[in-house]
């Protein structure tokens, strides 16, 4: 057991280190650098995701998600020709930041606590309105129960279609739903990468 004197000296040294501005600045920089790497990987994963690429391709794109037997998600969901359904999501994800809340001394040095200002589910759903159902989110449906009326979707180039590449045939039975993992899985992987940042703890308030 440490003597009162050695404990006092240790506490004094820790107090001095905790106030060292140079060490604090270096800690901030190291965490920010690791965060930047994790966020860049996250955005790359987002851009390369099959849903992102398929919706960005518009009505003429192929069904690279493998969710349909004909046409693609852009036409199935019913977006207007020329609309970019990914733009609002991308803006929210690009604006994610790290905020360092506090630091404390541990046995091996500083322990940093910070939060990540990732968009909430409500933010993401508000940014992804269903074109034919006011108050609904195509992202929420796509990742949740699935977007319905798969059996009524027909892929055909017609001017009366919102997307120019699909319409609903009400003479066909409703059929199944289109469901695929997307933003939730990307955010989960991002959180895992953030938790690997050295000597730190991640607040899960926003995940």
URBELZI-V186251 format. One record per backbone hydrogen bond with DSSP energy under -0.5 kcal/mol. NH is the residue of the N-H (numbers start at 0). CO is the residue of the C=O. E is the energy in kcal/mol with one decimal. If there is no record, write none. Layout:
nh:NH co:CO e:E
nh:NH co:CO e:E
This chain:
nh:6 co:2 e:-2.5
nh:7 co:3 e:-2.1
nh:8 co:4 e:-2.5
nh:9 co:5 e:-2.5
nh:10 co:6 e:-2.5
nh:11 co:7 e:-2.0
nh:12 co:8 e:-2.4
nh:13 co:9 e:-2.7
nh:14 co:10 e:-2.1
nh:15 co:11 e:-1.9
nh:16 co:12 e:-2.6
nh:17 co:13 e:-2.6
nh:18 co:14 e:-0.8
nh:18 co:15 e:-0.6
nh:19 co:16 e:-1.6
nh:20 co:18 e:-0.8
nh:23 co:19 e:-2.2
nh:24 co:20 e:-2.7
nh:25 co:21 e:-2.3
nh:26 co:22 e:-2.2
nh:27 co:23 e:-2.4
nh:28 co:24 e:-2.5
nh:29 co:25 e:-2.4
nh:30 co:26 e:-2.3
nh:31 co:27 e:-2.6
nh:32 co:28 e:-2.4
nh:33 co:29 e:-2.1
nh:34 co:30 e:-2.6
nh:35 co:31 e:-2.7
nh:36 co:32 e:-1.8
nh:37 co:33 e:-2.0
nh:38 co:34 e:-3.0
nh:39 co:35 e:-2.3
nh:40 co:36 e:-2.1
nh:41 co:37 e:-2.1
nh:42 co:38 e:-2.5
nh:43 co:39 e:-2.1
nh:44 co:40 e:-2.5
nh:45 co:41 e:-2.1
nh:46 co:42 e:-2.6
nh:47 co:43 e:-2.1
nh:48 co:44 e:-0.9
nh:48 co:45 e:-0.7
nh:52 co:48 e:-2.3
nh:53 co:49 e:-2.2
nh:54 co:50 e:-2.5
nh:55 co:51 e:-2.2
nh:56 co:52 e:-1.2
nh:57 co:54 e:-1.1
nh:59 co:56 e:-0.6
nh:60 co:57 e:-1.4
nh:63 co:61 e:-1.7
nh:65 co:62 e:-1.4
nh:75 co:71 e:-2.4
nh:76 co:72 e:-2.9
nh:77 co:73 e:-1.4
nh:78 co:73 e:-1.8
nh:80 co:161 e:-1.9
nh:82 co:79 e:-2.3
nh:84 co:82 e:-0.7
nh:86 co:83 e:-0.7
nh:89 co:85 e:-2.7
nh:90 co:86 e:-2.0
nh:91 co:87 e:-1.8
nh:92 co:88 e:-2.4
nh:93 co:89 e:-2.4
nh:94 co:90 e:-1.2
nh:95 co:92 e:-1.2
nh:98 co:114 e:-2.7
nh:100 co:98 e:-0.5
nh:100 co:112 e:-2.4
nh:101 co:112 e:-1.7
nh:103 co:110 e:-1.7
nh:105 co:108 e:-3.7
nh:108 co:105 e:-0.9
nh:110 co:103 e:-3.1
nh:111 co:198 e:-1.8
nh:112 co:101 e:-2.7
nh:113 co:200 e:-1.6
nh:114 co:98 e:-2.5
nh:116 co:96 e:-2.5
nh:117 co:115 e:-1.8
nh:123 co:119 e:-2.1
nh:124 co:120 e:-2.6
nh:125 co:121 e:-2.3
nh:126 co:122 e:-1.4
nh:127 co:124 e:-1.0
nh:129 co:135 e:-2.7
nh:132 co:129 e:-0.9
nh:135 co:132 e:-2.0
nh:137 co:127 e:-1.8
nh:138 co:127 e:-0.7
nh:140 co:136 e:-2.1
nh:141 co:137 e:-2.5
nh:142 co:138 e:-2.2
nh:143 co:139 e:-1.2
nh:145 co:140 e:-2.5
nh:146 co:177 e:-2.7
nh:149 co:175 e:-2.5
nh:150 co:173 e:-2.3
nh:151 co:148 e:-0.8
nh:151 co:173 e:-0.7
nh:152 co:148 e:-0.5
nh:152 co:149 e:-1.2
nh:153 co:166 e:-2.2
nh:155 co:153 e:-0.7
nh:157 co:155 e:-1.0
nh:160 co:157 e:-0.9
nh:166 co:153 e:-2.0
nh:168 co:151 e:-3.1
nh:168 co:166 e:-0.6
nh:169 co:167 e:-0.9
nh:171 co:168 e:-1.6
nh:177 co:146 e:-2.4
nh:178 co:176 e:-0.6
nh:179 co:141 e:-2.1
nh:185 co:181 e:-1.7
nh:186 co:182 e:-2.8
nh:187 co:183 e:-2.0
nh:188 co:184 e:-2.0
nh:189 co:185 e:-2.1
nh:190 co:186 e:-2.4
nh:191 co:187 e:-1.8
nh:192 co:188 e:-2.1
nh:193 co:189 e:-2.2
nh:194 co:190 e:-2.1
nh:195 co:192 e:-0.9
nh:196 co:193 e:-1.7
nh:199 co:196 e:-0.7
nh:200 co:111 e:-2.3
nh:202 co:113 e:-2.4
nh:202 co:200 e:-0.5
nh:206 co:203 e:-1.6
